[in-house]
Amino acid sequence: MDLSKITQSLKLISRSGLGAPIFIMMILAMVMMPLPAFILDLFFTFNIAFSLIILLVVVYTLNPLEFSAFPTVILIATLLRLALNVASTRIVLLDGHNGGAAAGKVIEAFGNFVIGGNFAVGLVVFAILVIINFVVVTKGAGRVAEVGARFTLDAMPGKQMAIDADLNSGLINQDQAKQRRAEVAAEADFYGSMDGASKFVRGDAVAGIIILFVNIIGGLAIGVAQHGMSFSDAGEVYVLLTIGDGLVAQIPSLLLSTASAIVVTRVKVGDENLGQQVSSQLFDNPKSLYITAAVIGLLGIIPGMPNLVFIFLSATLAGVGYMAAKRQELVQSVEVKKDLALRQPAPSAEIKELGWDDVMPVDVIGLEVGYRLIPLVDKNQGGQLMTRIKGVRKKLSQEMGFLIPSVHIRDNLDLTPTTYRISLMGVTVGEADVIPDMELAINPGRVFGALKGKECRDPAFGLEAVWIEPNQKDHAQTLGYTVVDPGTVVATHLSHVLQSNAYQLLGYEETQRILENLSKAAPKLVEDLVPKTMPLGVVVKVLQNLLQERVPIRDMRTIAETLAEFGMKSQDPDVLTSAVRVSLGRAIVHEISGIQQELPVITLDPDLERLLHKSLQTAGEGGVGIEPGLAEQMHRALEESTQKMELEGQTAVLLVSSFIRPWVARFVRYSISGLHVLAYNEIPEDRQIKVISTVGGGQRT
């Protein structure tokens, strides 16, 4: 028969959805109908090949999720093996008295060749296989699968928080976040299914033991009572066939149990399969190989020992250790050469006269790294920091409404090896240490245990954190920590710095580009605004004020229309900023509370608000004439109210009059993080206000 036609027929059956019904009918046929010995041999051989294929697929699979059908395959293989046990039991008991060949060549071969035709030896071999399979492999794999399923489910919240952190920092987009969430859910489903599938494997081992004794007792009874055989003859025939049948079933069962154990005990490291992991982790340490070779060599010179075998093995281990040491030296020399090439400036052909081109401009955004952090930014060494920084710039540009300038990255030998420094306009605005070979476990506020490692603070938000080894990642996520790699730490810190200082990144050139883009859709609006209504510098200052107060400038059309309307009355940037904020009120409130109709707020006591209003009218916005003690009490009360709202899961909003709002916003901008200061006229008409507390006049709800 043509092999290509068989393959096409199998593909057609798979696509039509008939594969599962045909398999079920095949199992029912094996259970209910007597099968010829040749067909039984074919199925036994297929069962052994099928189990071997499963084991090899598991060994060469990089990630357990790549073989997500494995729990179902375990069930299918178990059902197939049990059906074969029923079919083989029937043929052994029906035709066993005619000789070993009557039950099929496979069973006869295992009964004669594998155990030499001695059923006593067969019982011992079968017992050993059962002990290995049942007591060692299946029991251990079942326990690991149970623990793995529990830890995977416990780690889901931490992994989801890590995905949200990457999404918020711009390292991934919505589609990538959706894909990673699906992978987390699939991983939990897989290990949960493996926990259940391990019970099938364990039950199969138990069933093999019971079937063996049932077959022996049934064979002896049938041989003696029905066929008139002597007890010894019946024992020799039926026990031998039963042992052969048991061995034919136990070997595939042992292969499947081993595959299950490999899946649940496998730890994914990079893009290496199991063989590559064992080779790289077991034989790449020359010191352990040298010590082992020395111990084996000493044993080999002891009189009475098999000297040749021990000395040969000792020399082999020493040779493997020598090759591993040479390989490590080669890798280190290559890394040193790359590092020196990165740090060594290109030699100049000739010394020329200095000119204005030699005066280097200040980097708008700079990132300097110590030499141990070079692999994070070097793509040739697998560094992903450059890609992540591009993701941060893209996300912030979309959120803020203008193009974030490029980040100039360079190494700095004056820094400690693990330090990085972030600068804006040549001024350092952030500096921290990261450990390249470790992971940072961040305490988001509620964790269920402590971790061993180097305690520190998250550079971006100042949260408590611990540097841990990579193999502690899953355990840390189970405890509720958010675990990120060093590149993510740097990218998140950079994102936070750029968000906080976005107003410094916007200048005349960027504003002109924004207006040019707007002129494509509204040319008359831009023409009337600059320079007819106001100079470009006023527009720049208004946009900087908005960014300093964390208000995006994406809706440039509304901003320009408001400036064109109020620019005829005033050229004061602060007055124009307040007018623009009113126009953007719906967007500002939506950024704070989303689509919720009710907005919880903090207000000032009317007497305190009148005092601030009067002080501003008297002294101007440059300084408010209130006592330092009153200012301190006001600050403390605002801080307590903010913390109370945050603990209740609400965003803190302070609602004041439009006249004092700019001063109050500056008063709390850098001292109370998370507090938004809004004016009454910035609240949209369709939003309801719920006063949570009043500062200066006691607390009320």
N, C-alpha and C positions, 0 to 999 in steps of 0.2 A: 504493500500500500504506500502511496506517495506521502512522504512526511509533511510536505507543504500543505496538502489537503487536510491532513489531520490537524495541523496548527490553525488553519483557517476555520475549521469546524469548531475547535475549542474557543477561538476568539468570538465566533458568532454566538455560541452558547452563552459565553460570559456577558456579551453586550445585550443579549435578549433577556437577561435576568433569569434564565433557566438553570443556572449552575447550582444554586442552593436546593431547589426541588429535586434535581437529578441526584445530588449527593444524599439527600434524605431518603429517596427511594432506594438508592444503592445500599445504605445502611440497613433499611428495613428488609431488603432482599437477603442480605447476609445474615440477619438475625432469624428470619422466618423460613428461608428456603435452603435446602442442602446444596452446597457448592461442590463442583468437581475439584479433585485434588490439584489439577493444573491451575484453575482460577484462584484457588486459595494460595498457591505458591506465588502467583502473580501479585496478589494483594499484599502478602507478607513482604515481598521484595519491595513493592511500592511504599509500604509503611516505613521500612528502614531508610529508603532513599529520601522520603518526605521529611523524616525527622532529621536526617543529616543535612538536607537543604536548609531547614529552619535554623539549625545550629550555626551553619556557615554564614547565613544572612545576618544573624545576630552578631557574630564576631566582626563582620566587615561593615556593620552599620555605625555611622558616626554619632548619631543622635537617636535615642530610643523612639522619639516621635516619628522618625522616618519609617519605622515599622509599627505604626499605630494599630495595625490590624492584628498584632501579635496575640492579644488576649483571645480574640475570636479564633485565630489559628490554633491556639492551645485547645480550645473546646472542640474544634473540628478534628484535630489529631487524636484527642482523647476518645471521642465517640467512635472514630474509625478503629482505633485499637481495641476498644471494648466489643465492637461488633465482630471484629476478627477473632476475639477470644471466644465469643459465642459460637461462631461458625467452626472454628477449629475444635472446640469441645465436642460439638455434634459429630464431626467426622472422626475424631479420635475414639469416641465411645461407640459409634456405629460400626466402623471398619477397622478398629485397632487390632482386633483378633486376627486379621488377615496379614499382619506384618507391618513394619514401620513405614514402608512406602505407601501404604493405603491412605495415610494421613497427609501425604504430600512430601515432596523432596526436601523442602526447607525445614520442616519439623524433624524429619529423619536425619538430615545433615547436622542440625544443632544437637540432636540427641546422640549421634554417634561420633561425629568428627570433633565438635567443640568440647565434649566431656568424655570422649573416648568410649562411649557405650556403657559407662558405669553410672547407674542411677544414683548411687551413694555420693559419688563425686559431683554429679549434677545437682543433688540436693544442697550440698555444701556451697557450690558455686552460685546457685540461685539464691541461697540465704544471704551470701555475701553481697550480691547485687542488690537485693532488697534492702539490706541494712544501709548500704551506701546511698541508695536512692531515697529511701523513706526517712531514715534517721538523720542523715547528713544533709543531702542536697535539698530535698523538698521541704524539710522542716526549716532549714536555714533560709532558703529562698522565700518561704511563706512568711517568716518573721520579718525579714528585710522588706518584703513587699508591704506588709502591714504597717511597719514604721514609716516606710517611704511615703505611703499614701497619706498617713496622718500629718507628717511634716510638710508634704506638698500642699495639703489643704490649709495648714496653719500659716504657711508662707505666702499664700495668695494675696492677703491684704498688703504685705510689705512689697511684693512685686508690683502690685497695681499702683502703689504710691511711687515706686521708682519710675514706672512708665509715665505717670502724671508729672513727676519732676522733670524728666527728659522732655516731655511735651511743652511744659511751661518755660523751660530754658531754651527752647528752639532747636534742640538736638534732633528731634524727630517731628514729622508732621502728623496730621490727623489720621491719614491712611496707615502710616507706619505704627502709630499708637494702637489703632484698631487691630492691626495684624498681630502685634505683640500681646495684646489682651487676649486675642483668640488663641495664641500659642500657650499662654498661661492657663487658660481654661482647658485646652486640649491636654496639657501636661497633667493637670489635676484629674481629668477624666481617665487618662491612660493609667496612672498609678492606682487610681481607684479600681479600674477594671483588672489590673494586674493583681491586686489584693484578692479579688474574687477568683481570678483564673488560677492562682496558686492553689486554691482549694481543690480545683479539678485535678491538678497534677498530684496532689497529696492523696486525694480519693482514689485516683487511678492506681497508685502504688498499693494502697490497702486492698483494692479490688483484685490486684494480681496475686496477693497472698491468699485471699479467700478462694479465688478460682483454682489455684494450685491444689489446695487441700480437697476441694469439692471434686475436682477431676480425678485425683488419686483414689479417693474413697469410692466415687462412682465407677471408675474403671475396674477396681478390684471386685466390686460387687457384680458388675456386668460380666466380667471375664469368668468368675467362679460360678455364678448362679445361672447365667444364660448360655455361656459357651462351653461349660464343663472343663475349664482350664484349672490347673492346680494353682494354689495361692502364689507359689514362687514364680510360675510361668506368667501368671496374670500381672504380678508385681513387676517382673522384668519388662514386659511389653508396655503396659499402660503407664507405669511410673516413668519409664524412659521417654515415652511419647509426651507425657504431661510436662516433664522437665524441659524437653525440647520446645514444646509450645510456650512454656513460661519464659524461657530464655529469648525466644523470638519476640515476645511482647515486651520483656523487661529492657532489652537493649535500646529500642526506640524510645521507651519511657524514660530511660536514663539520659538519652540525648536531649529529649525535650525538657526534662528537669534541669539539666545543665544550661540549656539556652535560657530558661526562665530565670535561673540564678544569675547568669551573666547580665541580663537586661536590668534586673533590679539592683545589682551591685555596681553597675557601670557608672563611673564618674566622667562626664564629658570634659575634656581639656583640649581646646583648639579643634583643629580639623584632623585629628588622628583617630584611626580605628584601634581596636583592642590590641592587635599585634604590634602596631607602631608605638602605642603607649607602653606596653610591657617592655619592648626593646629599648625605648629611650629612657625610661625611668628605672629599669632594673640593671641595665648593662652600660649606662653612661657615667657611672660613678667609679673611677679607677681605684680609689682608696679601698672601697668595699671588695672589689675584685682582687686586689693585691693581698689583702688580709686573708680572704678565703683561700687563695692559692697557697699562701704560707701555711695555713692550718692543715689543708689537705696534703701538702708536701711533707709536713712533719709526721702526719699519720702514715704516709707512704713509706717512710724509712724505718718504721717500727717492725722488728722481726715478726714473722708470721702473718703479716698483713699482705693483701695482694698488691705488692709494691708497684708493679708495672702500671696497673690501672690507676692507682692514686697519683703516681708521678706524672702520668700522661694527662690526667685531668688538671693537676696543678699547673703544668706548663701551658695548657690550653687557656685556663683562667688568667694566668699572668699575661699571655699574649693578647687576650681580649682587653684586659685592663690597660696595657700599653697603647693599643690602638685608640681606646677611648680617651686616654690622656692626650695623645697627639691630636685627636679631633678637637678637643676642647681648646688646646693651644692655638690651633688654626683659626677657630671661630673668634677667640679673643683678639688675635692679631688683626683680623679683618675688621672687627668693631673699633679697635684703637685707630686703625688707619682711616676709617670713615669719620671718626670723631675729630681727628687732627685735620682732615680735609675740610670739615665744616668750619673749624675755627681758624684755619690759616688763610689770611687774606691773599688774594691773587697779586703776584709781584707786578709792580708797574714797570713799563718799558723804559720810561725816562722821567726824570724830575723836571716838571714844567713850572712856569711862573704861576704864582697864586692868582686867582681871579674870583669874581663873585660866584661862579659856579661851585667853588670849593666851600662856600658857606652853606652848610646843609640846613634845610628847613626843619622846624620842629615837627615831630610826628604827631598827628592829631590823636591817634590811638596807638599806644605802644605796648608790647608785651615782651619782657625780657625773662629768660629762663636760665637756670644754672645748668652746668654741663650734664648732670645726671638726668635732666628732663629733656635733653635733646631728642631721645627716641620718641617722645610724645608728639613732636612736631615734624619729625623726619618720616616721610612716606616710605622711603626705602627700608626703614626699620619697622614698618607696620604702624606708625603713628597715625592716629585719627583726629588729633586736635585741630588741625587745619580745616578739615571737613566740618567739624563741630562748630568752629568759630564762624564759618560761612553760614551754617544753619542759624546761629545766633543773630548774625547781621540781617539775614533775610527775615527772620521772625520779627525783630525789633523794627526794621524798616516798614514792614506791613502794619505793625501796630501803631507806631509813632506817626507815620505819614510822610517821612522823608528818608533819603538814602543814608544809612549809617556808613561813615568812611571806612576804608580798609584798615585792617589791623597790621601794623608793622611788627613782625616777630624777629627777634635776634637773640643770640646767646650772650651772656654777660659773665665773664670769669670772675668779676668782683663779687658776685652773689655766691652764697653757699650753694653746694651742688644740688640741693633739692628745693631751692627757693625760686619763686617766680614773682615778677613785679609788673603791675599794670599802671600805665601813665596816660594822662590826658594833657595835651599841649605841653609835653615835656615835664609835667609835674606828677609825682607819684601819688596815686589815689588808692592803691591797694597792693598788699604784699602778703604772701603766705608761703607755707612749706607744704609740699606734698611728697609722699613716698611712692616712687614709681611702681614698685613690685607689690603693693598692698592695696586694699580697698578701704574706702571710708564709710563706716557705718554711722549714720546720722540719727540721733534721737529726735523724732518729730514731735515729742511731747508726752507720749505714752508708750512705754515698752514694758516687757514682762520678764526682764532679767538683765544681767550684766554680762559684758563681753571682756575677754582678756585681750589687751592690746595697748597701744599708745594713745592715751586720752588727749583730746585737743578740742578745738572749736571749729565749726563749719565756717570757712572764710567768707561766704556770701551773707549768711543770716545770723551768724554767731551762735548757732545751736550746739548743744553738747554732741560730741562725736568721738569715735574711736577708730584708729587705724588698725585693721585686722588682716590676717592672712586670707588669700582668696578662697581657701577651702573652708573658711568659716562663713562664707556668704549666705548659704542656705539657712544655716542655724541663726544667723543674725536677722534675716528676713522673717524667720519663724517667730522670733522674739519681738517683732514689730519695728525693727530698724529699717531705715531706707539706705540701701547700700549702693554706692556709686564708685566708679573707677577714677583714677587721678585725672584723666583727661576731662571727664564730666565735671569734676570739682573746679578745674580751672575755667572751663567754659561757662559754668553756672555763675562763678564769681565775676567773670567778665560781663556776663549778661546783666547781673545786678548792678554793677558799676555803671554800665552804659545807660541803663534805665534811670538811675538816680541822677545822672549828669547829662541827660540828653540835650538839655538847653544849651550846654557849652559846645555841643557839636554842630549846632545850627548857626550859620553865619550869613553874610550877604550873598555868597555864591550859591549856597543851598536854597536860600529864599528865592533868589532869582530863578533857579531851576524849577522850583515849585510853581511860581507864577507863570513860567513859560508852559508848563504842562497844563495849568488851568486855562491859559489863553487858547488852547486848542479846542476846548469845549465852550468857553465863555470869553471870547476876545474883547468884547465891549466892556465887560466888568473889569478886567485887568487894565484896560486902557484908561478907564475913568478913575481907577484906584491909584495907580502909580504911573506918573508922578503928579497927576492932576489934583487928587485929593490930599495925598500925603507922600512924603519921601519914603524911599525904600527902608531907611533906617528905623522908622517908626513901626513898619510892618515887622521887621526883624525883631524888635524889642517885644512886641505883642506876642509873637510866636514863641519867643524865648520864655516869656512870663507863663504862657500856657503850659509849655513843656516842663518848666520848673515846678508847676503845681500838678504834674502828672496828668495833664489833659492832652490827649492825642490831637494832632492837627490833620487828621485824615480828611475831615470834611472841610476842605479848603474853600469850597464855594460859599458855604454859610459864613465862614470867617471873613472872606473878602466882602461879601454883601453887607455884613454888619459894620466892617471898617469903613466901607464907602458911605454908609448911612450916617454913622456917628462921627466920621472924620471931619465933616463940615462944622461940627459943634466944638470938637476938642481934638487936640493933638497930643494929649497926655497919655502915654502908653498904659498907665495903671487904670485910668478911666476907660480906655478902649478895651483893655483886658476884661474888666468887669462886664462891659456890654457884650463882648464876645461870649463870655461864660454864660450869660443869660440865654443867648441864642443857642448855645450848645448844651443847655440844661438837661434836655431829654437824654442826650448821649452820655453826659456825665453821671446822671442818676442811674442809667442803665448799666454803666460800667461798674457801679457800686453794688446795686441790689438786683440786677437782672430784670426779670419781668414781674417781680413781686409788686403788687399794688400798694402795699403798706410799707412805709419807710420808717424804721425805728431811728430816733434821733436823740441827741443830747442838746439841751438849750441852756442859755445863760439866764440867770435871774434878771428880771426887768431892771432892778436898781443897779445891778452890776453892769448891764448893757448900757444904761443911760450914763453911768460914770465913764465907761470907756468911750462912748460917743462924745461926751463933753470934753474929755481929755484930748481926743484926736482933733476936735475943732479948735481947741486952745493951743496945743503944742504942735499940731501937724503930725503927719505919719512918721516923721523921723524919730519921734520919741513921744511916748505916752506918759503923762504925768500922774502915775499911780504909784502907791507905796510898794517898795520891794516885798514887804511881807504879804500884801494883798496879791501881788503877782505870783508869789510862791504858793500861796493857798489855792489860787485859781489853777495853777499848773498841776498841783498835786490832785485836786479834785477831778480835773479833766483826765489825768492819767489813770485814776482809780475807776472812773466811769468807762474809759476805753477798755481797760482790762476786764471789767465785768461783762461788757457786751461781747468781747472776744471769747470769753469762757462760755457764754451762752450760744456761741456759734453765729453771732451777728457782726456785721461790719459797723465799726464805730463812725458815726456822722455827727458833727457839731453844727447846729443850725443857728445862724446869727443874722443880724441886719447887713445889708449890702455895704453900708458905709464902713463898718468896722471889720468886715470879712478879710480884706487884704492884710491888715495888721495881725489879726488873730491867726491867720494861716501862717504868717512868718513866725509868730510866737511859738507855734507848736510843730513847725515843719521838721526840724532836726531832733527834737527832744521827745516827741510822742509819735512813734511809728504806728502806722495803721489808722490814724485819725484823719478823716476827711472833713474839711471845713467848707460848708456851703452857705449861700445866702438864701433868704426866703424866696426871692424872685427867681431863683434858679430851679426851684422844684416845679415840674410840670403840673398842670391843672388836674390831670387824671390820676395823680398819685396822692395817697393819703398819708398823713404824718402821725406817728405814734411816739409821744414823748416818753422816753424811758427814764430819764433823770434830768434834774435841773441843777446846774452848778452855781453856787453862790447863794442858794436859797433852800438848802436841804434837798434830800432825795425823795422822789415820788415816782409812782408807776401809774 
